[in-house]
């Protein structure tokens, strides 16, 4: 379970950093609307990753629906926090 948690956090941090770089390249303003939009883009990127590899590259065993929902919520929260903090 710890490996699943760490892969979730690391994936979310990488996507969040990519979105921060994207925001700086396009000189987007820092506002809640922009941050929520970029978080939605990050959610789309996570969805694409999970469609390509449902078990996220073999690191993510199935622990039940509750765990999966909490994990994906955590991924989006990490991305949003990173965007708001930078």
TIGUMI-843234 format. One record per residue: residue number from 0; residue in one letter; chain; x, y, z of N, C-alpha, C, CB in turn. Coordinates in nm, 4 decimals. Glycine has a CB too. Layout:
BEGIN
<vexti NUM,"A","A",<X,Y,Z>,<X,Y,Z>,<X,Y,Z>,<X,Y,Z>>
...
//
This chain:
BEGIN
<vexti 0,"X","A",<0.0828,-0.1184,0.0000>,<0.0000,0.0000,0.0000>,<0.0877,0.1253,0.0000>,<-0.0944,-0.0005,0.1209>>
<vexti 1,"X","A",<0.2006,0.1202,0.0678>,<0.2912,0.2347,0.0714>,<0.3464,0.2646,-0.0676>,<0.4062,0.2090,0.1696>>
<vexti 2,"X","A",<0.3771,0.1610,-0.1434>,<0.4270,0.1796,-0.2794>,<0.3210,0.2473,-0.3661>,<0.4685,0.0443,-0.3410>>
<vexti 3,"X","A",<0.1959,0.2087,-0.3485>,<0.0867,0.2704,-0.4220>,<0.0741,0.4178,-0.3855>,<-0.0449,0.1971,-0.3942>>
<vexti 4,"X","A",<0.0849,0.4487,-0.2574>,<0.0770,0.5870,-0.2110>,<0.1919,0.6704,-0.2678>,<0.0788,0.5920,-0.0575>>
<vexti 5,"X","A",<0.3124,0.6154,-0.2625>,<0.4285,0.6900,-0.3128>,<0.4212,0.7117,-0.4638>,<0.5576,0.6162,-0.2776>>
<vexti 6,"X","A",<0.3754,0.6118,-0.5375>,<0.3629,0.6296,-0.6823>,<0.2568,0.7333,-0.7137>,<0.3288,0.4964,-0.7511>>
<vexti 7,"X","A",<0.1504,0.7390,-0.6349>,<0.0451,0.8387,-0.6528>,<0.0985,0.9788,-0.6300>,<-0.0714,0.8113,-0.5583>>
<vexti 8,"X","A",<0.1692,0.9979,-0.5202>,<0.2215,1.1301,-0.4871>,<0.3271,1.1736,-0.5883>,<0.2805,1.1305,-0.3453>>
<vexti 9,"X","A",<0.4176,1.0851,-0.6251>,<0.5222,1.1219,-0.7213>,<0.4636,1.1557,-0.8582>,<0.6237,1.0083,-0.7350>>
<vexti 10,"X","A",<0.3673,1.0777,-0.9035>,<0.3025,1.1061,-1.0317>,<0.2328,1.2409,-1.0269>,<0.2017,0.9954,-1.0677>>
<vexti 11,"X","A",<0.1633,1.2685,-0.9173>,<0.0922,1.3955,-0.9035>,<0.1889,1.5135,-0.8981>,<0.0052,1.3938,-0.7782>>
<vexti 12,"X","A",<0.2999,1.4978,-0.8277>,<0.3988,1.6055,-0.8215>,<0.4583,1.6350,-0.9587>,<0.5099,1.5695,-0.7235>>
<vexti 13,"X","A",<0.4878,1.5322,-1.0340>,<0.5442,1.5511,-1.1679>,<0.4445,1.6221,-1.2586>,<0.5847,1.4158,-1.2291>>
<vexti 14,"X","A",<0.3196,1.5789,-1.2563>,<0.2176,1.6446,-1.3387>,<0.1972,1.7882,-1.2932>,<0.0842,1.5676,-1.3326>>
<vexti 15,"X","A",<0.1938,1.8107,-1.1626>,<0.1791,1.9470,-1.1106>,<0.2928,2.0377,-1.1532>,<0.1708,1.9446,-0.9599>>
<vexti 16,"X","A",<0.4149,1.9869,-1.1480>,<0.5296,2.0673,-1.1908>,<0.5227,2.0991,-1.3403>,<0.6607,1.9940,-1.1588>>
<vexti 17,"X","A",<0.4791,2.0026,-1.4192>,<0.4620,2.0286,-1.5625>,<0.3573,2.1375,-1.5870>,<0.4219,1.8996,-1.6357>>
<vexti 18,"X","A",<0.2511,2.1372,-1.5090>,<0.1477,2.2391,-1.5237>,<0.1959,2.3762,-1.4779>,<0.0239,2.1995,-1.4456>>
<vexti 19,"X","A",<0.2787,2.3798,-1.3741>,<0.3372,2.5069,-1.3302>,<0.4264,2.5636,-1.4405>,<0.4183,2.4881,-1.1987>>
<vexti 20,"X","A",<0.5055,2.4786,-1.5022>,<0.5913,2.5225,-1.6131>,<0.5059,2.5711,-1.7295>,<0.6845,2.4078,-1.6594>>
<vexti 21,"X","A",<0.3970,2.4985,-1.7589>,<0.3055,2.5401,-1.8655>,<0.2440,2.6764,-1.8352>,<0.1947,2.4357,-1.8845>>
<vexti 22,"X","A",<0.2049,2.6989,-1.7100>,<0.1477,2.8285,-1.6712>,<0.2487,2.9409,-1.6880>,<0.0987,2.8241,-1.5263>>
<vexti 23,"X","A",<0.3736,2.9144,-1.6555>,<0.4772,3.0183,-1.6699>,<0.5107,3.0449,-1.8157>,<0.6039,2.9777,-1.5951>>
<vexti 24,"X","A",<0.5135,2.9407,-1.8973>,<0.5435,2.9580,-2.0399>,<0.4373,3.0445,-2.1061>,<0.5528,2.8213,-2.1108>>
<vexti 25,"X","A",<0.3101,3.0166,-2.0758>,<0.2009,3.0919,-2.1372>,<0.1620,3.2162,-2.0574>,<0.0803,3.0027,-2.1530>>
<vexti 26,"X","A",<0.2366,3.2472,-1.9527>,<0.2162,3.3663,-1.8696>,<0.0711,3.3801,-1.8230>,<0.2574,3.4912,-1.9465>>
<vexti 27,"X","A",<0.0155,3.2698,-1.7752>,<-0.1208,3.2715,-1.7226>,<-0.1202,3.3377,-1.5854>,<-0.1796,3.1276,-1.7143>>
<vexti 28,"X","A",<-0.2252,3.4118,-1.5566>,<-0.2335,3.4770,-1.4270>,<-0.2591,3.3748,-1.3171>,<-0.3433,3.5834,-1.4274>>
<vexti 29,"X","A",<-0.2232,3.4131,-1.1953>,<-0.2496,3.3260,-1.0812>,<-0.3862,3.3611,-1.0265>,<-0.1396,3.3398,-0.9712>>
<vexti 30,"X","A",<-0.4826,3.2772,-1.0536>,<-0.6169,3.2943,-0.9991>,<-0.6755,3.1566,-0.9750>,<-0.7076,3.3782,-1.0947>>
<vexti 31,"X","A",<-0.7797,3.1526,-0.8943>,<-0.8404,3.0245,-0.8621>,<-0.8983,2.9583,-0.9863>,<-0.9486,3.0422,-0.7569>>
<vexti 32,"X","A",<-0.9560,3.0375,-1.0747>,<-1.0128,2.9814,-1.1976>,<-0.9077,2.9142,-1.2844>,<-1.0820,3.0898,-1.2771>>
<vexti 33,"X","A",<-0.7950,2.9805,-1.3010>,<-0.6857,2.9229,-1.3806>,<-0.6319,2.7978,-1.3114>,<-0.5715,3.0268,-1.4014>>
<vexti 34,"X","A",<-0.6156,2.8038,-1.1794>,<-0.5646,2.6878,-1.1063>,<-0.6596,2.5691,-1.1155>,<-0.5412,2.7239,-0.9602>>
<vexti 35,"X","A",<-0.7900,2.5953,-1.1060>,<-0.8868,2.4859,-1.1189>,<-0.8877,2.4296,-1.2612>,<-1.0279,2.5344,-1.0805>>
<vexti 36,"X","A",<-0.8730,2.5170,-1.3600>,<-0.8654,2.4708,-1.4987>,<-0.7429,2.3842,-1.5225>,<-0.8638,2.5894,-1.5937>>
<vexti 37,"X","A",<-0.6296,2.4275,-1.4697>,<-0.5076,2.3480,-1.4839>,<-0.5180,2.2171,-1.4062>,<-0.3858,2.4279,-1.4361>>
<vexti 38,"X","A",<-0.5868,2.2189,-1.2922>,<-0.6090,2.0952,-1.2176>,<-0.6943,1.9990,-1.2995>,<-0.6762,2.1247,-1.0820>>
<vexti 39,"X","A",<-0.7930,2.0518,-1.3700>,<-0.8752,1.9681,-1.4584>,<-0.7896,1.9085,-1.5707>,<-0.9922,2.0505,-1.5180>>
<vexti 40,"X","A",<-0.6973,1.9875,-1.6234>,<-0.6048,1.9358,-1.7252>,<-0.5191,1.8246,-1.6637>,<-0.5141,2.0505,-1.7822>>
<vexti 41,"X","A",<-0.4732,1.8457,-1.5407>,<-0.3974,1.7417,-1.4717>,<-0.4796,1.6160,-1.4507>,<-0.3479,1.7930,-1.3386>>
<vexti 42,"X","A",<-0.6087,1.6321,-1.4188>,<-0.6975,1.5170,-1.4064>,<-0.7110,1.4423,-1.5375>,<-0.8340,1.5607,-1.3580>>
<vexti 43,"X","A",<-0.7164,1.5172,-1.6475>,<-0.7201,1.4539,-1.7794>,<-0.5926,1.3776,-1.8088>,<-0.7433,1.5577,-1.8870>>
<vexti 44,"X","A",<-0.4793,1.4347,-1.7681>,<-0.3523,1.3646,-1.7870>,<-0.3486,1.2355,-1.7042>,<-0.2341,1.4562,-1.7486>>
<vexti 45,"X","A",<-0.3998,1.2425,-1.5815>,<-0.4062,1.1221,-1.4976>,<-0.4984,1.0174,-1.5591>,<-0.4542,1.1577,-1.3560>>
<vexti 46,"X","A",<-0.6097,1.0636,-1.6136>,<-0.7021,0.9712,-1.6789>,<-0.6345,0.9022,-1.7974>,<-0.8286,1.0457,-1.7255>>
<vexti 47,"X","A",<-0.5611,0.9782,-1.8776>,<-0.4891,0.9188,-1.9900>,<-0.3851,0.8174,-1.9430>,<-0.4217,1.0276,-2.0727>>
<vexti 48,"X","A",<-0.3142,0.8514,-1.8347>,<-0.2165,0.7564,-1.7801>,<-0.2840,0.6271,-1.7362>,<-0.1414,0.8188,-1.6617>>
<vexti 49,"X","A",<-0.3991,0.6388,-1.6723>,<-0.4681,0.5195,-1.6250>,<-0.5307,0.4402,-1.7391>,<-0.5745,0.5578,-1.5248>>
<vexti 50,"X","A",<-0.5664,0.5071,-1.8475>,<-0.6181,0.4344,-1.9640>,<-0.5062,0.3584,-2.0349>,<-0.6866,0.5315,-2.0622>>
<vexti 51,"X","A",<-0.3883,0.4193,-2.0394>,<-0.2737,0.3530,-2.1013>,<-0.2291,0.2351,-2.0158>,<-0.1572,0.4522,-2.1212>>
<vexti 52,"X","A",<-0.2257,0.2558,-1.8854>,<-0.1818,0.1521,-1.7924>,<-0.2751,0.1529,-1.6717>,<-0.0331,0.1742,-1.7486>>
<vexti 53,"X","A",<-0.3788,0.0689,-1.6708>,<-0.4762,0.0703,-1.5621>,<-0.4152,0.0507,-1.4231>,<-0.5782,-0.0357,-1.5861>>
<vexti 54,"X","A",<-0.3052,-0.0207,-1.4138>,<-0.2444,-0.0402,-1.2822>,<-0.1255,0.0526,-1.2598>,<-0.2004,-0.1846,-1.2659>>
<vexti 55,"X","A",<-0.1178,0.1604,-1.3377>,<-0.0122,0.2606,-1.3269>,<0.1260,0.1952,-1.3253>,<-0.0319,0.3452,-1.2007>>
<vexti 56,"X","A",<0.1569,0.1298,-1.4360>,<0.2872,0.0682,-1.4599>,<0.3183,-0.0453,-1.3634>,<0.3949,0.1722,-1.4507>>
<vexti 57,"X","A",<0.2151,-0.1177,-1.3197>,<0.2375,-0.2336,-1.2337>,<0.2646,-0.2012,-1.0890>,<0.3495,-0.3116,-1.2856>>
<vexti 58,"X","A",<0.2561,-0.0757,-1.0485>,<0.2864,-0.0381,-0.9109>,<0.1617,-0.0311,-0.8235>,<0.3575,0.0948,-0.9085>>
<vexti 59,"X","A",<0.0450,-0.0492,-0.8791>,<-0.0772,-0.0164,-0.8090>,<-0.1753,-0.1327,-0.8038>,<-0.1421,0.1014,-0.8736>>
<vexti 60,"X","A",<-0.1694,-0.2181,-0.7020>,<-0.2674,-0.3264,-0.6911>,<-0.4050,-0.2712,-0.6530>,<-0.2212,-0.4308,-0.5871>>
<vexti 61,"X","A",<-0.5078,-0.3508,-0.6692>,<-0.6446,-0.3082,-0.6405>,<-0.6740,-0.3282,-0.4922>,<-0.7467,-0.3865,-0.7276>>
<vexti 62,"X","A",<-0.7072,-0.2182,-0.4226>,<-0.7416,-0.2250,-0.2803>,<-0.8886,-0.1973,-0.2554>,<-0.6578,-0.1269,-0.2016>>
<vexti 63,"X","A",<-0.9680,-0.1827,-0.3581>,<-1.1096,-0.1565,-0.3410>,<-1.1471,-0.0186,-0.3922>,<-1.1481,-0.1703,-0.1956>>
<vexti 64,"X","A",<-1.2767,0.0015,-0.4134>,<-1.3248,0.1265,-0.4715>,<-1.2990,0.2469,-0.3808>,<-1.4729,0.1157,-0.5010>>
<vexti 65,"X","A",<-1.3193,0.2301,-0.2509>,<-1.2962,0.3410,-0.1579>,<-1.1532,0.3909,-0.1631>,<-1.3301,0.2987,-0.0167>>
<vexti 66,"X","A",<-1.0589,0.2979,-0.1660>,<-0.9178,0.3351,-0.1741>,<-0.8881,0.4052,-0.3057>,<-0.8286,0.2115,-0.1588>>
<vexti 67,"X","A",<-0.9431,0.3548,-0.4144>,<-0.9187,0.4144,-0.5463>,<-0.9734,0.5572,-0.5532>,<-0.9827,0.3280,-0.6568>>
<vexti 68,"X","A",<-1.0936,0.5786,-0.5008>,<-1.1505,0.7134,-0.5013>,<-1.0676,0.8081,-0.4158>,<-1.2950,0.7106,-0.4512>>
<vexti 69,"X","A",<-1.0253,0.7611,-0.2990>,<-0.9414,0.8446,-0.2119>,<-0.8074,0.8749,-0.2785>,<-0.9185,0.7751,-0.0760>>
<vexti 70,"X","A",<-0.7512,0.7765,-0.3455>,<-0.6213,0.7948,-0.4112>,<-0.6303,0.8974,-0.5233>,<-0.5699,0.6615,-0.4666>>
<vexti 71,"X","A",<-0.7354,0.8890,-0.6048>,<-0.7493,0.9844,-0.7147>,<-0.7838,1.1232,-0.6626>,<-0.8564,0.9372,-0.8134>>
<vexti 72,"X","A",<-0.8583,1.1298,-0.5549>,<-0.8837,1.2592,-0.4910>,<-0.7552,1.3207,-0.4391>,<-0.9839,1.2439,-0.3768>>
<vexti 73,"X","A",<-0.6697,1.2382,-0.3820>,<-0.5399,1.2848,-0.3333>,<-0.4535,1.3351,-0.4486>,<-0.4674,1.1724,-0.2578>>
<vexti 74,"X","A",<-0.4563,1.2652,-0.5602>,<-0.3789,1.3086,-0.6769>,<-0.4208,1.4498,-0.7199>,<-0.3974,1.2091,-0.7941>>
<vexti 75,"X","A",<-0.5515,1.4721,-0.7312>,<-0.6000,1.6041,-0.7734>,<-0.5704,1.7103,-0.6682>,<-0.7504,1.5992,-0.8014>>
<vexti 76,"X","A",<-0.5791,1.6741,-0.5404>,<-0.5484,1.7695,-0.4345>,<-0.4015,1.8098,-0.4364>,<-0.5844,1.7108,-0.2989>>
<vexti 77,"X","A",<-0.3124,1.7138,-0.4580>,<-0.1690,1.7447,-0.4651>,<-0.1415,1.8390,-0.5821>,<-0.0853,1.6147,-0.4798>>
<vexti 78,"X","A",<-0.2035,1.8134,-0.6967>,<-0.1839,1.8991,-0.8133>,<-0.2342,2.0406,-0.7837>,<-0.2566,1.8406,-0.9367>>
<vexti 79,"X","A",<-0.3549,2.0513,-0.7256>,<-0.4117,2.1834,-0.6950>,<-0.3259,2.2567,-0.5925>,<-0.5561,2.1696,-0.6427>>
<vexti 80,"X","A",<-0.2812,2.1879,-0.4892>,<-0.1972,2.2527,-0.3876>,<-0.0669,2.3032,-0.4478>,<-0.1672,2.1556,-0.2730>>
<vexti 81,"X","A",<-0.0085,2.2266,-0.5360>,<0.1156,2.2681,-0.6005>,<0.0937,2.3915,-0.6863>,<0.1723,2.1546,-0.6853>>
<vexti 82,"X","A",<-0.0188,2.3951,-0.7586>,<-0.0485,2.5096,-0.8436>,<-0.0759,2.6350,-0.7610>,<-0.1679,2.4791,-0.9330>>
<vexti 83,"X","A",<-0.1478,2.6194,-0.6512>,<-0.1808,2.7344,-0.5663>,<-0.0560,2.7849,-0.4957>,<-0.2894,2.6972,-0.4630>>
<vexti 84,"X","A",<0.0326,2.6946,-0.4556>,<0.1517,2.7337,-0.3806>,<0.2584,2.8016,-0.4631>,<0.2102,2.6153,-0.3161>>
<vexti 85,"X","A",<0.2593,2.7803,-0.5947>,<0.3655,2.8400,-0.6762>,<0.3134,2.9545,-0.7585>,<0.4281,2.7363,-0.7671>>
//
